Amino acid sequence: MNNLQLKLIITLCLTLLFNFAHAKGEDKSLTLHSPSKEVRIDISWKNQELTYEIYFGETLILQPSKLKWKIGETELGKSIQQVQLKKGNKIIQTSYPLLGNHATAHNRYQTAEMTISEIHGQEWKIELRAYDTGIAFRYLTESGKSSVSDLTTFCLPAGKTCWLQSNAKYYEAPYKAFPTNNLPEKVVAGPPVTIRYGNKIYAAISEGGLKNFGGMGLEVISPNCFRSHLEGQTILEGHIATPWRILMIGNLNSLVNNDIITDVSDPLSPIFKNDISWIEPGNCVWSWLAGYSVSLENMKRFTDWGAELGIKYNLVDEGWSHWEDKEHGKDCWDMVAELVNYSKSKGVKILLWKAYPDRKGIEGIQTSERRRRFFQKCKDLGVAGLKIDFFDCESQTVTSYYEETLKEAAEFGLVINFHGSNKPTGLNRTYPNELNREGILGLEYGESSAQQNVLLPFTRYLAGHGDYTPLPLQREWMGGTSEAHQIATTALFTSPLRCYGGRPEDYLKHPAKNLFLNIPTTWDETRVLSGSEIGECVITAHRKGNVWYVAALTNKACKHKIDLSFLSKGKWQAEIVSDAGNQECRLSKMSFTRTDVLPISMVEKGGFLACFSQQGDNNLVQSCK
């Protein structure tokens, strides 16, 4: 035997020994820290399987959970032979604009990549990002045409509290609290799922970058553990990448301001040619909950009300497709043109409702051909945008449809509001013409609920905007909440397209109309203030330009003193809406400086709203009105 042969044999033996050690269970691990070192993910591979844990400082966020998925019938993460690591050597930092709780997102993280070889020969990767506000990861591989399943688990430590809702198709179910060691059996929760750990530490599980893939629900598989549950069947080929699995982590303020879902999503689509100036957030009048039929006469009436109230949009809901004026030989499109022209003269833009499926004898817009034909008609007539309804699932077909629709709508200069839809997953970064989507238990289901309203900012709204259709002032719709409670929801519930569910005539005669009708629909800055607690009370400060709003909701009667140090120097005048008893509200004005304390007193199911405008030498520089 010569030296070359001996070296080859030794090399082969070492390789076999290395692979044998991995196959038989030699314990290996990777730790990835966030830029501040406060958040970390620990990944271990032992006995041919991968598990991960997540920590926030010394607090265990997720106990050992499985990193596992399937391509066709092949389960990946079950029979690992070898793992190669590639750790990022620098902090990645970018910024981008957003329409929501703040105007600019700052994307900053550490990254790592793992290449995994299975005993049966399949190779795949895990891409990891560690943010100061959480963890994101996804799986990647190359494959022929195959079904894809996600078997990732999320196992919670005992002794905590978890809030979840049980509708993972169109996300319209109430949030309920469960101990983390007693999750409801066999439920598939629709993310986000929020967990409280104590010491003001919270986390939320969701996903980002969802497109051309079944949406992820969270199936309860044991008293303390969820497993990914994809809607429908996902079929892919070539380069396969799952959406990002996301853990948002921090206090309530960092959760509300968490941008990981949009951070992992694609940047602005080239379809916009870097011009989004035509996309206009704003308020909208809507007849559906107000109790008016969708007739041309009533829609002109709502345009009149919109103009009188200073509201930008009028949403024409289901029913317009059956309009017909036989006497004058007009079809529905002729009558829509009449409404658009009438509304244009009043300074109001028209949004049209349209069903995704065929419905009531009217064809839907499920296909690109139908969609483009419909979009062209809307553009020709001057319609500003669409509310597209009745998806009722988040299958691969539907999530692909969302992206295709937003891209084509951008071509035609149309804004979009998706209804009967799933949670937001970051498409609004790529296509900011998505001004809203439902995916929430809003007022379409009946009267308001203070119990749900104090949960929503820390659960569903962590995923992004939601079309709650706020502010009914009819007692039968208020669910025992106060007028101040209803008014405060308009500041607290993120909706770049805020669709008012109440009656315009109630708004016109309300003494606080000049305040609540001018609440911005997007913010430059948002802060969650002391006194907030999930399920009990929420208190926030929002800034637009040089005007601040403090908004609060409660389920139980309470009092708070708010530190106003977020205000800049000088004198500020506050216009205040507070509880006056018997569900009515009280209006008042007070002057403050940043060293003062703002007293808040709320009744059971009550609320509070204050708008702060800075005073100059010649009265108000900026007004709330």
LOVOKE-113882 format. One record per residue (C-alpha): residue number from 1; residue in three letters; x, y, z. Coordinates in steps of 0.02 Angstrom, whole numbers. Example, Ala and Ser with C-alpha at 12.3 -4.5 7.8 and 13.67 -1.06 7.14 Angstrom:
   num   residuo       c1       c2       c3
     1       ALA      615     -225      390
     2       SER      684      -53      357
! end
This chain:
   num   residuo       c1       c2       c3
     1       MET        0        0        0
     2       ASN       76      167      -50
     3       ASN       62      332       45
     4       LEU      -73      401      -70
     5       GLN     -183      248      -43
     6       LEU     -155      260      144
     7       LYS     -205      444      147
     8       LEU     -364      406       49
     9       ILE     -411      268      169
    10       ILE     -379      379      321
    11       THR     -481      521      243
    12       LEU     -624      402      205
    13       CYS     -622      332      382
    14       LEU     -623      507      459
    15       THR     -767      558      348
    16       LEU     -866      403      395
    17       LEU     -825      432      579
    18       PHE     -883      614      567
    19       ASN    -1045      568      481
    20       PHE    -1071      423      603
    21       ALA    -1052      543      749
    22       HIS    -1185      657      677
    23       ALA    -1301      512      634
    24       LYS    -1281      432      806
    25       GLY    -1311      589      905
    26       GLU    -1157      693      940
    27       ASP    -1227      853     1015
    28       LYS    -1189     1009      911
    29       SER    -1262     1184      923
    30       LEU    -1273     1359      852
    31       THR    -1312     1518      948
    32       LEU    -1364     1676      854
    33       HIS    -1380     1839      950
    34       SER    -1470     1999      901
    35       PRO    -1364     2156      879
    36       SER    -1392     2207     1062
    37       LYS    -1362     2026     1121
    38       GLU    -1530     2031     1213
    39       VAL    -1621     1910     1098
    40       ARG    -1547     1742     1049
    41       ILE    -1593     1580      965
    42       ASP    -1503     1419     1011
    43       ILE    -1511     1277      884
    44       SER    -1455     1101      929
    45       TRP    -1441      943      826
    46       LYS    -1442      779      917
    47       ASN    -1502      604      872
    48       GLN    -1521      663      691
    49       GLU    -1648      798      737
    50       LEU    -1644      988      749
    51       THR    -1720     1084      894
    52       TYR    -1718     1267      940
    53       GLU    -1745     1376     1093
    54       ILE    -1771     1564     1102
    55       TYR    -1721     1679     1244
    56       PHE    -1749     1862     1287
    57       GLY    -1610     1899     1410
    58       GLU    -1628     1761     1539
    59       THR    -1813     1733     1500
    60       LEU    -1853     1573     1405
    61       ILE    -1973     1621     1265
    62       LEU    -1986     1451     1178
    63       GLN    -1926     1289     1255
    64       PRO    -1849     1156     1140
    65       SER    -1954     1148      982
    66       LYS    -1931     1058      817
    67       LEU    -1864     1127      653
    68       LYS    -1946     1009      530
    69       TRP    -2038     1011      363
    70       LYS    -2083      898      217
    71       ILE    -2051      897       30
    72       GLY    -2169      770      -47
    73       GLU    -2161      617       66
    74       THR    -1986      658      128
    75       GLU    -1978      728      303
    76       LEU    -1833      850      326
    77       GLY    -1754      875      496
    78       LYS    -1782      695      550
    79       SER    -1627      604      487
    80       ILE    -1486      731      485
    81       GLN    -1314      673      431
    82       GLN    -1216      836      425
    83       VAL    -1239     1022      465
    84       GLN    -1134     1164      396
    85       LEU    -1142     1338      470
    86       LYS    -1121     1508      390
    87       LYS    -1136     1651      513
    88       GLY    -1153     1831      458
    89       ASN    -1005     1939      509
    90       LYS    -1094     2107      509
    91       ILE    -1256     2188      564
    92       ILE    -1378     2215      419
    93       GLN    -1465     2386      426
    94       THR    -1593     2462      308
    95       SER    -1742     2580      322
    96       TYR    -1903     2597      222
    97       PRO    -2067     2694      231
    98       LEU    -2228     2621      304
    99       LEU    -2409     2672      318
   100       GLY    -2460     2624      494
   101       ASN    -2405     2651      675
   102       HIS    -2247     2743      620
   103       ALA    -2183     2819      460
   104       THR    -2014     2733      447
   105       ALA    -1960     2555      486
   106       HIS    -1780     2519      535
   107       ASN    -1729     2343      481
   108       ARG    -1579     2288      587
   109       TYR    -1524     2109      622
   110       GLN    -1387     1978      631
   111       THR    -1399     1832      510
   112       ALA    -1344     1652      495
   113       GLU    -1373     1508      375
   114       MET    -1370     1322      406
   115       THR    -1349     1193      266
   116       ILE    -1418     1024      318
   117       SER    -1382      859      231
   118       GLU    -1501      715      265
   119       ILE    -1450      531      267
   120       HIS    -1563      500      117
   121       GLY    -1470      633       16
   122       GLN    -1586      784       21
   123       GLU    -1499      950       59
   124       TRP    -1589     1102      128
   125       LYS    -1556     1264      220
   126       ILE    -1620     1367      365
   127       GLU    -1601     1555      351
   128       LEU    -1601     1644      519
   129       ARG    -1617     1824      574
   130       ALA    -1599     1887      752
   131       TYR    -1674     2058      786
   132       ASP    -1672     2156      949
   133       THR    -1861     2134      939
   134       GLY    -1871     1949      895
   135       ILE    -1822     1803      785
   136       ALA    -1865     1755      605
   137       PHE    -1819     1596      511
   138       ARG    -1869     1503      353
   139       TYR    -1827     1343      259
   140       LEU    -1756     1331       82
   141       THR    -1716     1192      -41
   142       GLU    -1714     1144     -224
   143       SER    -1839     1014     -283
   144       GLY    -1942      950     -426
   145       LYS    -2128      979     -421
   146       SER    -2182      928     -246
   147       SER    -2303      962     -107
   148       VAL    -2232     1061       38
   149       SER    -2281     1045      221
   150       ASP    -2217     1136      375
   151       LEU    -2197     1037      537
   152       THR    -2112     1171      643
   153       THR    -2165     1171      825
   154       PHE    -2179     1314      949
   155       CYS    -2174     1246     1127
   156       LEU    -2213     1367     1268
   157       PRO    -2145     1365     1445
   158       ALA    -2274     1328     1579
   159       GLY    -2349     1457     1696
   160       LYS    -2377     1593     1565
   161       THR    -2534     1660     1480
   162       CYS    -2574     1642     1296
   163       TRP    -2706     1737     1195
   164       LEU    -2769     1657     1034
   165       GLN    -2918     1656      916
   166       SER    -2979     1496      834
   167       ASN    -3014     1549      654
   168       ALA    -2866     1516      539
   169       LYS    -2966     1538      377
   170       TYR    -3035     1715      383
   171       TYR    -2982     1764      559
   172       GLU    -3149     1822      627
   173       ALA    -3157     1745      800
   174       PRO    -3136     1818      976
   175       TYR    -2970     1810     1066
   176       LYS    -2971     1706     1226
   177       ALA    -2841     1680     1363
   178       PHE    -2769     1509     1406
   179       PRO    -2631     1449     1523
   180       THR    -2479     1397     1421
   181       ASN    -2488     1221     1493
   182       ASN    -2673     1203     1452
   183       LEU    -2697     1257     1271
   184       PRO    -2866     1207     1195
   185       GLU    -2859     1033     1116
   186       LYS    -2850     1017      926
   187       VAL    -2883     1203      896
   188       VAL    -2797     1283      746
   189       ALA    -2763     1462      798
   190       GLY    -2751     1604      674
   191       PRO    -2593     1706      712
   192       PRO    -2538     1816      791
   193       VAL    -2540     1719      955
   194       THR    -2480     1827     1101
   195       ILE    -2394     1762     1259
   196       ARG    -2363     1852     1424
   197       TYR    -2210     1796     1523
   198       GLY    -2208     1916     1671
   199       ASN    -2086     2059     1707
   200       LYS    -2168     2155     1564
   201       ILE    -2103     2031     1435
   202       TYR    -2215     1972     1293
   203       ALA    -2200     1878     1130
   204       ALA    -2309     1848      978
   205       ILE    -2300     1709      848
   206       SER    -2345     1746      667
   207       GLU    -2273     1738      491
   208       GLY    -2207     1858      359
   209       GLY    -2168     1857      174
   210       LEU    -2319     1746      137
   211       LYS    -2352     1729      -50
   212       ASN    -2385     1580     -164
   213       PHE    -2391     1471       -9
   214       GLY    -2524     1405      109
   215       GLY    -2548     1519      259
   216       MET    -2488     1458      428
   217       GLY    -2611     1420      566
   218       LEU    -2550     1356      735
   219       GLU    -2619     1186      780
   220       VAL    -2621     1136      963
   221       ILE    -2535      966      971
   222       SER    -2505      956     1159
   223       PRO    -2556     1059     1312
   224       ASN    -2410     1178     1286
   225       CYS    -2361     1161     1103
   226       PHE    -2416     1224      932
   227       ARG    -2366     1152      763
   228       SER    -2373     1242      596
   229       HIS    -2531     1198      500
   230       LEU    -2537     1252      318
   231       GLU    -2703     1294      237
   232       GLY    -2740     1179       90
   233       GLN    -2602     1102      -16
   234       THR    -2445     1196      -67
   235       ILE    -2364     1134     -228
   236       LEU    -2197     1208     -284
   237       GLU    -2045     1166     -388
   238       GLY    -1870     1233     -418
   239       HIS    -1810     1353     -283
   240       ILE    -1926     1326     -135
   241       ALA    -1931     1446       14
   242       THR    -2059     1443      153
   243       PRO    -2128     1606      223
   244       TRP    -2036     1670      376
   245       ARG    -2087     1602      546
   246       ILE    -2081     1748      666
   247       LEU    -2068     1775      854
   248       MET    -2095     1958      901
   249       ILE    -2023     1988     1075
   250       GLY    -2015     2131     1200
   251       ASN    -2126     2242     1304
   252       LEU    -2296     2303     1243
   253       ASN    -2220     2457     1162
   254       SER    -2093     2356     1061
   255       LEU    -2230     2232     1009
   256       VAL    -2343     2370      943
   257       ASN    -2196     2447      851
   258       ASN    -2126     2281      789
   259       ASP    -2086     2279      602
   260       ILE    -2014     2105      578
   261       ILE    -2164     2051      472
   262       THR    -2131     2189      345
   263       ASP    -1941     2181      371
   264       VAL    -1934     2005      299
   265       SER    -2051     2050      155
   266       ASP    -1993     2109      -16
   267       PRO    -1957     2295      -39
   268       LEU    -2064     2410     -144
   269       SER    -2112     2326     -308
   270       PRO    -2037     2398     -468
   271       ILE    -2217     2415     -532
   272       PHE    -2228     2580     -437
   273       LYS    -2073     2655     -521
   274       ASN    -2032     2732     -351
   275       ASP    -2191     2837     -356
   276       ILE    -2323     2801     -224
   277       SER    -2385     2980     -213
   278       TRP    -2553     2928     -288
   279       ILE    -2588     2810     -142
   280       GLU    -2693     2912      -21
   281       PRO    -2739     2847      152
   282       GLY    -2897     2923      224
   283       ASN    -3070     2903      299
   284       CYS    -3218     2822      214
   285       VAL    -3407     2829      234
   286       TRP    -3497     2662      217
   287       SER    -3682     2623      210
   288       TRP    -3683     2438      256
   289       LEU    -3685     2446      447
   290       ALA    -3773     2613      446
   291       GLY    -3929     2524      384
   292       TYR    -3949     2600      211
   293       SER    -3982     2499       54
   294       VAL    -3853     2511      -86
   295       SER    -3952     2614     -211
   296       LEU    -3885     2751     -323
   297       GLU    -3990     2878     -229
   298       ASN    -3921     2823      -61
   299       MET    -3743     2819     -126
   300       LYS    -3760     2999     -184
   301       ARG    -3826     3038      -11
   302       PHE    -3671     2959       67
   303       THR    -3561     3060      -50
   304       ASP    -3650     3217       12
   305       TRP    -3618     3164      191
   306       GLY    -3437     3124      151
   307       ALA    -3412     3297       78
   308       GLU    -3497     3380      227
   309       LEU    -3392     3280      351
   310       GLY    -3228     3306      257
   311       ILE    -3211     3119      220
   312       LYS    -3110     3067       68
   313       TYR    -3193     2904       12
   314       ASN    -3367     2830      -10
   315       LEU    -3372     2640      -14
   316       VAL    -3511     2567     -122
   317       ASP    -3542     2391      -58
   318       GLU    -3628     2237     -129
   319       GLY    -3783     2278     -232
   320       TRP    -3719     2402     -360
   321       SER    -3691     2264     -489
   322       HIS    -3881     2243     -500
   323       TRP    -3915     2427     -532
   324       GLU    -4018     2459     -688
   325       ASP    -4115     2607     -755
   326       LYS    -4224     2535     -893
   327       GLU    -4316     2698     -920
   328       HIS    -4156     2785     -974
   329       GLY    -4068     2631    -1044
   330       LYS    -3930     2630     -913
   331       ASP    -3840     2478     -845
   332       CYS    -3743     2467     -682
   333       TRP    -3583     2537     -757
   334       ASP    -3675     2688     -828
   335       MET    -3744     2721     -654
   336       VAL    -3573     2698     -573
   337       ALA    -3505     2828     -696
   338       GLU    -3645     2945     -643
   339       LEU    -3600     2919     -459
   340       VAL    -3413     2943     -489
   341       ASN    -3442     3106     -583
   342       TYR    -3565     3168     -452
   343       SER    -3443     3124     -312
   344       LYS    -3296     3204     -402
   345       SER    -3389     3369     -403
   346       LYS    -3404     3351     -213
   347       GLY    -3221     3306     -186
   348       VAL    -3259     3125     -138
   349       LYS    -3182     2969     -216
   350       ILE    -3278     2807     -249
   351       LEU    -3224     2634     -193
   352       LEU    -3319     2483     -262
   353       TRP    -3354     2317     -176
   354       LYS    -3321     2161     -281
   355       ALA    -3331     1976     -240
   356       TYR    -3183     1862     -275
   357       PRO    -3298     1714     -316
   358       ASP    -3453     1711     -426
   359       ARG    -3596     1773     -319
   360       LYS    -3783     1806     -340
   361       GLY    -3774     1785     -529
   362       ILE    -3626     1904     -548
   363       GLU    -3457     1835     -604
   364       GLY    -3311     1855     -487
   365       ILE    -3135     1910     -527
   366       GLN    -3043     1748     -486
   367       THR    -2941     1749     -647
   368       SER    -2816     1874     -713
   369       GLU    -2920     1899     -870
   370       ARG    -3077     1943     -772
   371       ARG    -2980     2048     -649
   372       ARG    -2891     2152     -780
   373       ARG    -3052     2180     -876
   374       PHE    -3136     2238     -716
   375       PHE    -2989     2348     -664
   376       GLN    -2986     2431     -835
   377       LYS    -3170     2473     -821
   378       CYS    -3142     2548     -648
   379       LYS    -2996     2652     -709
   380       ASP    -3091     2715     -861
   381       LEU    -3235     2775     -751
   382       GLY    -3123     2854     -619
   383       VAL    -3154     2730     -477
   384       ALA    -3016     2750     -346
   385       GLY    -3007     2573     -280
   386       LEU    -3090     2411     -230
   387       LYS    -3147     2311      -80
   388       ILE    -3126     2129     -135
   389       ASP    -3223     2005      -28
   390       PHE    -3259     1821       14
   391       PHE    -3090     1733        5
   392       ASP    -3129     1640      166
   393       CYS    -2965     1543      169
   394       GLU    -2777     1571      150
   395       SER    -2734     1434       27
   396       GLN    -2588     1446      -94
   397       THR    -2711     1499     -230
   398       VAL    -2776     1643     -123
   399       THR    -2608     1705      -60
   400       SER    -2544     1707     -240
   401       TYR    -2701     1801     -289
   402       TYR    -2667     1938     -162
   403       GLU    -2497     1978     -237
   404       GLU    -2555     1965     -418
   405       THR    -2705     2077     -380
   406       LEU    -2603     2211     -293
   407       LYS    -2476     2214     -434
   408       GLU    -2609     2232     -568
   409       ALA    -2707     2358     -463
   410       ALA    -2549     2463     -454
   411       GLU    -2540     2460     -644
   412       PHE    -2716     2533     -649
   413       GLY    -2689     2657     -506
   414       LEU    -2812     2570     -387
   415       VAL    -2803     2550     -198
   416       ILE    -2862     2387     -120
   417       ASN    -2952     2329       39
   418       PHE    -2962     2138       57
   419       HIS    -3111     2067      152
   420       GLY    -3153     1890      208
   421       SER    -2964     1878      211
   422       ASN    -2820     1815      318
   423       LYS    -2699     1911      429
   424       PRO    -2577     2036      352
   425       THR    -2405     1960      317
   426       GLY    -2306     2108      249
   427       LEU    -2371     2130       71
   428       ASN    -2410     2312      114
   429       ARG    -2223     2348      111
   430       THR    -2205     2280      -65
   431       TYR    -2374     2346     -123
   432       PRO    -2426     2496      -16
   433       ASN    -2585     2510     -121
   434       GLU    -2652     2379        0
   435       LEU    -2727     2508      117
   436       ASN    -2820     2384      226
   437       ARG    -2880     2207      249
   438       GLU    -3006     2128      365
   439       GLY    -2948     1967      448
   440       ILE    -3022     2029      612
   441       LEU    -3178     2008      718
   442       GLY    -3246     2179      675
   443       LEU    -3415     2260      693
   444       GLU    -3491     2164      547
   445       TYR    -3524     2029      678
   446       GLY    -3630     2141      787
   447       GLU    -3608     2251      938
   448       SER    -3441     2312     1002
   449       SER    -3349     2219     1141
   450       ALA    -3240     2311     1267
   451       GLN    -3165     2144     1317
   452       GLN    -3103     2116     1138
   453       ASN    -3058     2297     1104
   454       VAL    -2929     2303     1245
   455       LEU    -2849     2145     1173
   456       LEU    -2841     2189      988
   457       PRO    -2694     2314      991
   458       PHE    -2586     2178     1073
   459       THR    -2648     2030      970
   460       ARG    -2721     2045      795
   461       TYR    -2654     2220      759
   462       LEU    -2475     2160      789
   463       ALA    -2487     2083      614
   464       GLY    -2534     2248      533
   465       HIS    -2685     2350      479
   466       GLY    -2862     2287      507
   467       ASP    -3032     2343      443
   468       TYR    -3132     2345      605
   469       THR    -3259     2473      535
   470       PRO    -3263     2577      695
   471       LEU    -3368     2711      778
   472       PRO    -3551     2664      785
   473       LEU    -3641     2788      897
   474       GLN    -3806     2693      900
   475       ARG    -3829     2618     1073
   476       GLU    -3878     2448     1002
   477       TRP    -3707     2434      917
   478       MET    -3600     2497     1061
   479       GLY    -3611     2341     1171
   480       GLY    -3620     2443     1330
   481       THR    -3461     2539     1289
   482       SER    -3454     2727     1306
   483       GLU    -3448     2855     1167
   484       ALA    -3270     2900     1222
   485       HIS    -3224     2715     1205
   486       GLN    -3290     2709     1028
   487       ILE    -3203     2871      980
   488       ALA    -3036     2812     1051
   489       THR    -3040     2653      945
   490       THR    -3018     2759      789
   491       ALA    -2846     2814      851
   492       LEU    -2796     2645      922
   493       PHE    -2848     2526      781
   494       THR    -2724     2540      637
   495       SER    -2815     2571      471
   496       PRO    -2737     2677      333
   497       LEU    -2909     2665      252
   498       ARG    -3025     2694      401
   499       CYS    -3199     2638      353
   500       TYR    -3326     2714      471
   501       GLY    -3466     2593      518
   502       GLY    -3581     2721      599
   503       ARG    -3715     2833      528
   504       PRO    -3651     2996      454
   505       GLU    -3801     3092      524
   506       ASP    -3745     3041      699
   507       TYR    -3572     3109      665
   508       LEU    -3638     3274      598
   509       LYS    -3731     3314      758
   510       HIS    -3599     3248      878
   511       PRO    -3510     3385      979
   512       ALA    -3340     3297      960
   513       LYS    -3351     3275      770
   514       ASN    -3215     3403      732
   515       LEU    -3097     3303      841
   516       PHE    -3131     3123      792
   517       LEU    -3155     3155      606
   518       ASN    -2979     3230      598
   519       ILE    -2888     3087      683
   520       PRO    -2751     3036      559
   521       THR    -2761     2864      480
   522       THR    -2571     2842      483
   523       TRP    -2444     2897      613
   524       ASP    -2265     2961      617
   525       GLU    -2238     2886      790
   526       THR    -2330     2776      916
   527       ARG    -2292     2741     1099
   528       VAL    -2378     2621     1219
   529       LEU    -2388     2711     1386
   530       SER    -2376     2655     1567
   531       GLY    -2539     2583     1633
   532       SER    -2568     2473     1480
   533       GLU    -2599     2289     1511
   534       ILE    -2661     2161     1386
   535       GLY    -2842     2116     1420
   536       GLU    -2868     2258     1542
   537       CYS    -2820     2430     1477
   538       VAL    -2727     2506     1331
   539       ILE    -2655     2683     1332
   540       THR    -2556     2751     1185
   541       ALA    -2480     2912     1120
   542       HIS    -2478     2943      932
   543       ARG    -2391     3083      839
   544       LYS    -2430     3154      668
   545       GLY    -2320     3301      624
   546       ASN    -2321     3412      779
   547       VAL    -2488     3351      846
   548       TRP    -2501     3215      979
   549       TYR    -2651     3106     1022
   550       VAL    -2669     3009     1184
   551       ALA    -2799     2870     1168
   552       ALA    -2858     2745     1299
   553       LEU    -2981     2600     1313
   554       THR    -3029     2499     1465
   555       ASN    -3138     2352     1511
   556       LYS    -3149     2397     1697
   557       ALA    -3165     2568     1778
   558       CYS    -2993     2642     1813
   559       LYS    -2891     2799     1838
   560       HIS    -2716     2839     1773
   561       LYS    -2593     2983     1775
   562       ILE    -2500     3002     1610
   563       ASP    -2323     3069     1602
   564       LEU    -2319     3199     1462
   565       SER    -2131     3204     1440
   566       PHE    -2151     3146     1259
   567       LEU    -2212     3324     1218
   568       SER    -2082     3451     1165
   569       LYS    -2049     3611     1261
   570       GLY    -2178     3749     1265
   571       LYS    -2364     3761     1302
   572       TRP    -2488     3636     1233
   573       GLN    -2676     3645     1223
   574       ALA    -2771     3482     1237
   575       GLU    -2945     3450     1169
   576       ILE    -3013     3306     1271
   577       VAL    -3153     3178     1252
   578       SER    -3186     3085     1415
   579       ASP    -3322     2981     1496
   580       ALA    -3469     3076     1569
   581       GLY    -3577     2929     1625
   582       ASN    -3728     2847     1543
   583       GLN    -3615     2805     1392
   584       GLU    -3606     2990     1346
   585       CYS    -3445     3089     1329
   586       ARG    -3383     3255     1394
   587       LEU    -3281     3381     1295
   588       SER    -3154     3494     1380
   589       LYS    -2997     3595     1349
   590       MET    -2843     3607     1458
   591       SER    -2666     3677     1443
   592       PHE    -2511     3575     1481
   593       THR    -2322     3573     1471
   594       ARG    -2210     3420     1456
   595       THR    -2178     3422     1645
   596       ASP    -2363     3404     1686
   597       VAL    -2466     3247     1715
   598       LEU    -2624     3207     1618
   599       PRO    -2762     3132     1728
   600       ILE    -2870     2997     1646
   601       SER    -3028     2929     1726
   602       MET    -3126     2796     1632
   603       VAL    -3289     2710     1677
   604       GLU    -3318     2523     1649
   605       LYS    -3303     2493     1460
   606       GLY    -3248     2672     1445
   607       GLY    -3120     2770     1347
   608       PHE    -3023     2931     1328
   609       LEU    -2949     3036     1188
   610       ALA    -2846     3195     1196
   611       CYS    -2771     3294     1053
   612       PHE    -2621     3404     1096
   613       SER    -2581     3554      987
   614       GLN    -2434     3667     1024
   615       GLN    -2470     3848     1067
   616       GLY    -2369     3989      992
   617       ASP    -2364     4175     1023
   618       ASN    -2516     4199      911
   619       ASN    -2631     4060      972
   620       LEU    -2622     3883      902
   621       VAL    -2484     3843      779
   622       GLN    -2566     3677      735
   623       SER    -2744     3632      776
   624       CYS    -2830     3469      813
   625       LYS    -2975     3531      707
! end
